[in-house]
Amino acid sequence: MPKIVITDSTFPNIDPERAILEPAGCEVVLGQRGPENALIELTRDADGIITQFAPLTANVIVHMKKAKVIVRNGIGYDNIDFESAKSHRIPVCNIPDYCIDEVADQTLAFMLALTRQVLPNDKLIRDGGWGMAVAESQMRTLKETTVGVVGFGRIGRAVVKRLLAFGGRVIVYDPLVASDVIEAVGAEPVALEQLLATADLITLHCLMNAQTRHILNSQSLANMKRGTLVINVGRGGLMDTEALIAALRNGQVAAAGLDVFETEPLPVYSPLRNMSNVVVASHLASVSARAMRVVRETSAQMVLKALRGERLENIVNGVV
């Protein structure tokens, strides 16, 4: 009986995965977050692995004796040492297209919350007041805002499409996409330095890797226009948290909308929890009933394909 390990899950149960895998004769085992040695024991004899946030390091992967596939239950795969998996001939797959609209919508929700000051004005009324909670200068329109989009993959493109409907200027940085592709949709391709210096609002939609980790750091934040708005629905590690907090405090960054954080859950002592110029969410930009169903069912079906020796889609580490 093939053993399928779900290393960790934020869902209330694993019924959707069981409904696909168990009728195919698989044993499904759910793990939980814990020390590396526990993860090694959990996965060493697994035939297939589905992972959400558990760190599948090189040391964990080297002990995998039977794994035919590792499926990342989502888009990003920075919790997996995919190069180590490649050296051990284990394909790593992701699910890149299950939540494009959800994340793009969440991005626009953050943008509108920050430009139209939705939360401060809501709080003023709820506290018994009336009028405007902020200065006129803090009430902005997207039409008069230059938005810088970092990353022009599936989600970045969906965000740009939505932004262009507001009639504003959209500039895009993505060194992996040809300029004419960006221009064809009505946006402007620019270098990162120009985006930082020009944008009134910056939103991050790139994968996190060695090149993009802390792409927003103390230096790049200082190179922005003073009073820039920042949004991150990608990965927490795209931003240097301490540098961001300092920039929010001194006004270099006017406000931020954050769905992801370097440490999750966000520590209770984090200043980000209490800053009035920050809108936060708990890594839920991808969530809708449809998206959650699709990502879980697709992950389970991909494991079955690997067990049957069928062709896999969305291999990110080149193992075929």
N, C-alpha and C positions, 0 to 999 in steps of 0.2 A: 504494500500500500504506500504510494508516494506521500511524503510528508511535506506539507506546505506551511511555512512559517510566516505569520504576519507579525513583524517585529514589534510594532506599536500601533496604536490607533486612538484617535480622539473621538471616535464615534461611540455611541452607547452600546453597540453590539457589532458582531461580524456576521450577521445573518445573510446579507447579500452575497458575501464571499462564500459562505458555507453552501448557499443554495446552488451555486455554480460548481464548486469544487467537490463537495461530498458525493453528489450523484455520479461523478466521474471516478469515484473510488479513492479519493484523496482524504488523508487525515489533515485537518486544519488545526494549527496550534497558534494561539495568540500569546505573544510575549508582552512585556511591559518595560518601561524605561528603567534602566538599572546600570550596574557597572559593566565594563567591557567583558570581563570574564563570564558574566551571565549571558551576554549576547553571543559570545563564542560558543558556549554550551548549547544555546538555543538553536543556532544556525548550522552547526558543524555537520549534521546529518540531514539537513533539509534538501529536498529535491527542487524546491522553488521557494523564492523569498519575495514577499511584498513588504515594502518599508515605507513609513511615513516620515518620521523625523529621527529615528535611531541612527547614531553615527556608525556606519559600516566602514570602519577603518581598514587599512591594509592588514593589521593584525587580526581583525575579525575575518576578513576575506580569505586569508591564507589557510585558515582552519576549515574552510568550507570544502568538504570532500565530495559532495554529490550535486551541488547546485547547478541547475541547467539555465537558470535565469534569475536576475534580480530586477524586480519591477518597482520603480519609484511611484508611489501612489500620489502623483501630482506632476507639475511641470519641472521645477528645479530639481537638480540631483546633486547639490553640493554636499549633502550628508553622506554621499557614497564615494569611496576612493575608486573611481571608475577606471583609472589607469591600472590599479592593482587587480581589479576584476578582469581587465583586458589581458594582463599577463598570465592570468589563470584560466583564460578562455571562457569566462562567464559573461554572457551578454548582459548589459544594463539597459533597460528600456524605461522611458518615461511616458506620460500621457499629456502631450503638449497642447491639446485643443479642446479640453473639456469645459473650460471656464472662461473663455475669451470675453464673452459679453459681460459676465459677472464682474470680472476684474476691471474691465474698461468702465463699466457703470460706476463701480466703487470709486474709481479714480475721479470721474466727473463729480460724484457726490462730494468728495473731499474738496475739489476745486471750487464748487459752488458754495460749500460751507465756509471756506476760507475767504473767498472774494466777496460774498454777500453777508458775511459775519452772522451766520444763522444761529450758532449756539449762544454767543454773547447776548444777542437781542432776544432770543427765547428766554434766557435766564433772567434778563431784566424784567420781563413781563411776569414770569413765574414768581419773582421775588416781590411783586407788588408795584413795580415801577411802570413807567411809560415813556415813550420817546426813543432815542437812539442810545445804544449802549457804548458805541465807539465814535471816534471822530469821523467826520465826513470823508476824510482822505483814506480811511480804511475800507470804505465801501467801493468796491471795484466792479467792473464788468469784464467778462471774458473777451468781448469784442475789442476792448482797448488794452488787452493784456497780451504781451508776447510770451508764448508758452514754449519752453524748451523741453523736448521729449528725448530722453536718453534711452536708446534701444528701439529698433524698428522691426521687431519680430511680430508675431501674431497679435499680441496684446498692444504693443506700441502702435501698430497700424490701426487697430480698432479705436484706440484713444484719439489718434490724429483725425480719423474720420469723424468722430463725434465733435472734436474741437473745431474743425473747419466749418461746421454748421453754425457756430456762434459768430463767425465772420472775423475772427482775430488772426493775428500772425502766428504761425506755427513753425518753429525751427527744430531740426532733428539732427542728433549725433548718433551715427552708427557706422563704425569703420568697416563693417562687414557687408554693408549694403551699398550698391552703386548709387551715385548721386541722381541719375536719371530716374531710378525707381522711386526715390523720395519725391522728386519734383513732379512725377507723373500724377501723384495724388493731390498736389497743391501745397505741399510743405517745402521748406527750404533746407537743404543739407548744409551743415556747418561743422566746423571743428569744435572739439570740446571746449577749448579756450574761448572761442567766440560765443558759444552757447552760454557759458558761465557769465560772461561779461554783458550779455545782451538780454537774457530772459528775465521777465518779471516773475515768472513761476516756472519751477523745474520739477519734472516728474520722472521717476526712474522705472524703466521697464526692461532692463537687461538682466541676463543670467549673472549669478555671482560666481566668479572664478578668481584666479590669481591676479588677473588684469583689472577686474572691476571691484574687488574688495576695497572698501573705503574709498570709492571713487569720489565721494563727498567727504573730505577731511578738512583739517584746519586750514590748509593752504587753498584748496579749491573753494571752500566756503568764503574765505577772505577775498577771493577773486570775483565773487558774485557782486551784482549791484546791491547796494544796501537796501534792505527791506524786501528782499526776494522771498517768495513763498516756495515751500518745498513739500513734495509729496513722495512717499515711498510705499508702494504696494508690492514690491518685488521681493527682496530679501533684506533682513535687518543689517547684514554685514556690508551692504552697499554704502552704509553711512558709518562714520566714526561717531558713536553715541555721545561721548564727552565733548567732542568738537561741536556737534550739533547743539547740545544743551548750552554751551558757552555762546554760540552764535544767536540762539533764541533769547538769551538773557541780555546780550548787548545790542540787540536790534539789527544785527547784520542779516539775520533771517527773521522776517516779520512774524511768520507763523508756519506751522507744519501740520500735515495730515499724514498719520503713520498707522499702517496696518500691520507692519512687521518690525521686529526688534532684534538686536544682536543677542539678547538673552530672552528666551521665552519659556514660561510666562514672564511678562514684564515685571521685574522685582517691585515689591510693594513700596520700597523706599526710593524708587526712581523718581527724580524731579519731573519727568515727563507726565506722570500721572496727575500732577497738580498745576501744571502751567496753563494759564488761561489762553495762551496763544497756540495751543496744541490740541488737535482733534485726534483721538486714538481709537483704534479698534483691535480686537484680539485675533489677528491673522484670519479674518473671515471674508476677505474680498472675493474669494473663489466660491463662496457658498450660495447655492440655491438647491432646491430639492432635486431638480433635474441634473445639475452638475455633480452632486454627490452620488447620485445613482450611477451616472455614466462612468465616473472615475473608478468607482469600486467594482462595478461589473466588468469594465475594460481590463482592470488589473488582474482580476481572476481569470478572465478569458485568455489573457496573454500568457499566464502561467500554464494553462492547459495547452496552448499552442506549443510552448517550449517542451512540455512533457511528451507531446505527440511528434515532435521533430518537425513541426510546421514552420513556415517562414514568419519571422517576427517583424513587427513594425516598430519604428521609433527607437532603434538601437543607437545609443549615444556614445558608445565606446568602440565601435567598429568591429565587434565580434559577430561573425555570421556563421 
